[in-house]
């Protein structure tokens, strides 16, 4: 499952994409709200996109919902099938790439996935307010794997078409329409680290 992703999105490119989608950015936001990172892991802070009035703002949150019980770990991936999210806090996780791992021995082989035709992607997510003095948290939604991810993993994060970003934030389409893997050829995969045999 996706527990590692990369965020190298140029502020100018982010602004161009948002403008092309007719999505407003709050006037106070700058490139400082979109920090660069080679690897964002569980429990790391990262920017997510969420509704803020008639705009979409970037807000820093921690990757992974807190454990549900004393023995559990953070919930960083959340199954989307059969669920309704109209009463959930929905967000988009901007990423230039996400990683999947194959193999049984550490270090595993690391594969980098990017969205063809775009410099970055947005993964469907959910967010929750922080408890006490802790920051808000977010998790990524998952689905059955599409043809581009199936050779590497039996699940995948939900990468939304840019034209569906607002539909997810405002839930103007059904979950069944949005929580689907992209068609074959939408994602490119490259092996960035060979693992142990």
N, C-alpha and C positions, 0 to 999 in steps of 0.2 A: 504494500500500500504506500501511498505517497506520504512520506515523513520528511521529505527534503525537497526544496525547490529553490530556484534562483530568481533574483530580482535585479535585473540590469535594464531599467527602463529610463530612457532620457526624458526629462521633463517636457521638452519641446514636442517629442513624439507622443507623450501621454496627452498633452493639450490638443495636438492635432487630431488624435483619435477621438477624444471626447467631443471636440467641435464637429467632426464628421458625423457623429452619432446624435448631434443636437442635445448633448448632455452638459448641463451647466456645472462649472467648477466654482466653489466658493472663492470670492476675491482674495481672501486672506491666505490661501494655500500657495505654497512655493515648492521648489525642488527639494527643500528640506523635509517635506512631508512624504517624499518618495525615496528614502535612502537605498543605496545600492548594496547588494549582498550576494556573495557567491553561493552560499548555502544557508538556507533558513530551515532550522530544525525545530522539533517539538520544544515548546517552552521559550522559544526565541520571540522577541518583539518584531512585528512587521506591520506594514501598512495594509489596510483593507479599505474597500470602497463601500460606502453605505449611504442611504438616503439622508438628506439634511434639507428639509423643506422641499423646494423645487430643484435642488442641486444634488450632486453626488460628491460627498466629501471623502477625503482620505483620513483615516483615523488609525493611530497606532494601537495594536492589540497583541496579546500573547497567543501564539500558535498552540491550540489544544485546549478543550474544555477541561476543567478540573476533574479528577477521578470521581466516579459516581459513588464508590465505596472505599473502605479503608485499604483494600488489597488491589484495587484497580489502578491503571495508569491513565494518563491524560487521553481524552477522546479527540484524536486529531483527524480521523476519517469517520464519516457518518453515512450509513446506508440511506439512499434516497427512495428505493423501491417501496411502493405502497403507502407512502407518507404524504401528508398534506402540510404545507408550510405557510398557510395564510396567517396563522397566529405566531409565526416565528420572526425573529429579527434576521432578515436576509442581507447578505453582503456578497461582494465579489473580491476574490483574492488575486491581485495583479501579479503576474509572473512572466519572466522571459522564458522560463523553461521549468519543467518538473522532472524528477528523477524516479526511476524504478530500478530495482536491484534483482539480480538473478544469481543462482548458485546456493550452495548450502554451507560453505566455509567462509569465514571472515578473512580478508575483506571480500565481499561479494562484488560481482561485476556490476558496474554502474552505467545505466543508460539514460541519456538526456533526450527529452521530448520537447519539440518546439511546434508552434502552430504555423503551418505553411501560409505564406502570403502576408504575415503580420509580424511585427517586431516584438509583440508581446501578446499575452492571452489573459483571460480572466476565468478563474475557477469558481464555480458556484459554492457559496459558503453560508454558514450561519454564525451569528455572534451573540454573546451574552454580556450583560453588564458585569463588572468586577464586583467581588464580594469584599466588604471592608475597604481597605486602602489598596486593594489589588486592581490592576488595570483590566479592562474588558478582555474577553478571550474569543477566539474563533476556531471553527473546524471546517474542513472541506467535505463536500458531499461526494459520494461515490455511486457508481452504477456498474452494471455488467461491462466488461471491456469491449471496446470497439475493435475493428480489425487491425488497427495500427498498434494497439497495446496488448491484445490477446496473446501474441507470441511471448510476451514478457511477464504478464501477470493475469490472475483470474478476476481482478477488479481494476477499476480506474477512477480517477477523479473526473468530475463532470466539467469539461471545458466547454464554455458557452460560446456560440458564435457572437461576434461583436453586436450584431443586430438584435440579439436576445438579451443583452446586458440589462437594459431598462426593464424588459419584460420580467426578468428574475427579481430585480430590486422591488418593482411595484406589483409583481405577480399578476400581470395582465394576460398571461397565457397559463395553461394548466401545467401542473408539475409533470404530468405524463409527456407533454410536448417538449419540456425543457430539459428534463433529467435523462437525456439520451446521449450515448456516445456519438461522436462525429463520424461521418462517412469515411470509408477507406481513402487514404491519401491525404487526409486533413492534417495529420501529425507526422513529423519526421523524427526518426530515432537515430541516435548515434551512440556508440559505446565510448565512454570517456574514461573508463578505468577497467582494466582487466582484473578479474578476481582470482582467488586461489582455486586450483582444480580440486 
